[in-house]
């Protein structure tokens, strides 16, 4: 999906705020098809945390010790979320995209434990 399908959450108002993992939000984006991904530094139990979700389907959090790894994983996860949302949208005429979403979430969690 085009990068333009991602936009700053709340028009960037969340940056610098405390996130769900008690860290400082440094990146926070929403996808037009219904997903969000957030990167926090100085999270409660790790130096970095990424929390992502597909609205109405799942929430998943990962923890990292380095900024470089967290930034790399954030971008990879964001791309994978885009691909999953696009695939589910394309399958919407079959079963509302549910099976694609079920399978895709399992694959996503497996790829990003």
Secondary structure, DSSP 8 states (H G I E B T S, - for coil): --GGGEEEGGGGTTTTSB-TTSSEEEEEEEETTTEEEEEEES-SSSSEEEEEEETTTEEEEEEES-HHHHHHHHHHHHHHHHHHHHHHHHTHHHHTTHHHHHHHHHHHHHH--
